[in-house]
């Protein structure tokens, strides 16, 4: 076996966890029972020791293609062989808002033409490959067990089919074959936390599960109000974001994976299976922009709980990230026994950046609440009382060095973006207080807001570079500042902003792809380099459209669409070779794609009406 490329995966999920499945039918990543639980299958990070669940044609060459069943999160992997055409249909029946250990990964096998023998390899590796397991084979299936978790394999078949007694077990792995002819459907269901032994599932029952899952996703997607030019890719991004949202709390994971490198072979390998205040706040803009009010409200509830925790004496500002249930234990460790994706080590679990000071999160949080308020989701009185405490803290602490949005590990600096977003936090707090007549320290907030504005214009602007720069002690550019016109700090066609955009064009942009910053010019405490950052590329599109450079924005957007994988998914970054790198799929990227599409749609529409007039 050889490690599959990051982009050669589709994703399925049940709104509490998710699985990545390769184009050759292997579940190469699956954590259970939650996104942030230890892995069961992780061949993506170690082909030999990670574990997998593979279904593919046996003993014959094949070509494989993958697609999503239209408007759903059900994934179809198609195999073309000299003897016939077959499919593996993967899906997870969606779960509700009650956290549970019971999850089902359904894998239907279908022979479309001719005949096909499917090969089964089921090799779980519990606890990040560190926990041994027991295997019990019965006529109806298999049970893999540890003290903490059990997985039950049920068979999908009809009466009279061969039983599973002939399946081979070796070193805790199960192997076997399933032979089908045209029109036949069989399959397997892998269930965690099952309430009984393996059982025979009739084909009709499994197909009904599929239809119910299809109906769920199509009903959810029908709530989208987007009717723009890029409907297919925007709706795929919306489904992807929904798949990465933990239904019991509304927390959005930054990605369902960990340890995938920003540079193949390098050390920039982080665990993203947590909820960042920043990423999740950005989701509010995108979700409300598409009409998904309920999801935005759910995150508002999650964020409100974190703010109230601060208010009752946890001591200090909001954490930059939390586990999906709102807890804050993210201790970083290294899995020394894993080789890493294509030798990219260390493989980290947990995230030490959780302890960093990143001032920008307050602006993103307050801006999301402000946008939600505009949509009718008003902050409740209890939440407002806690929010004023957070804003008082921002007013008192904004003018200090910090680690910044990119979570650098090279020491604190007075980052311009952090100051910018503190301005946003106070500005939005002032507006909310005034519009709703809420009690607030308005004089103090205004003084701090105006002080930030003056400081950013005087110290964040570099007259030599003719651009706003990364922090006050450098002349390095930083694409996080592409958000300056989006948040209303500066006009999108202001001369200072257009000069900054020109400087970024010359230094950070390569064929429409955008780097975060230049690590060589601004050391971040880590070895190696990284690819272009896909969030920044889509934010660049947004900034261009707002600046009136609509044709350039559209070209950049269309080019970026060519970097999506075969089913419309994006990782965090794009390497020099054009391959996707970093954790996958990345919420930040899909959020920014939606925002860019909405802004570009508006700009093109306004230009059309202006031309017609």
Secondary structure, DSSP 8 states (H G I E B T S, - for coil): -----TTSEEEEE-SS-EEEEETTSEEEEEESSSTTS-EEE-TTT-TTTS-EEEEEESSS-EEEEEEE-TTSS-EEEEEEETTEEEEEEEE-----SS--S-EEEEEEEEEEEEEEEEEEEEE--HHHHTB--EEEE-SSEEEEE-SS-EEEEEEE--TTS--GGG-EEETTEEEEEEEEETT-EEEEEEEES-SSS--EE-HHHHHHHHHHHHHHHHHHHTT----STTHHHHHHHHHHHHHTEETTTTEE-S-S-EEEESSTTSS-EEE--SEEHHHHHHHHHHHHHTT-HHHHHHHHHHHHHHHHHIIIII-SS--SEE-TTS------EE-TT---GGG----EES-GGGGS--THHHHHHHHHHHHHHHTT----HHHHHHHHHHHHHHHHHSSS-B-TTTT-SS--B-BHHHHHHHHHHHHHHHHHHHHHT----HHHHHHHHHHHHHHIIIIIEETTTTEE-SBTT-----GGGGGTTTTTSS-TT-HHHHHHHHHHHHHTEETTEE-S--TTTS--S-SS---EEHHHHHHHHHHHHHTT-HHHHHHHHHHHHTTS-TTS--EEEE-TTS-EEEEES-HHHHHHHHHHHHHHHHHHHHHHHHHH-
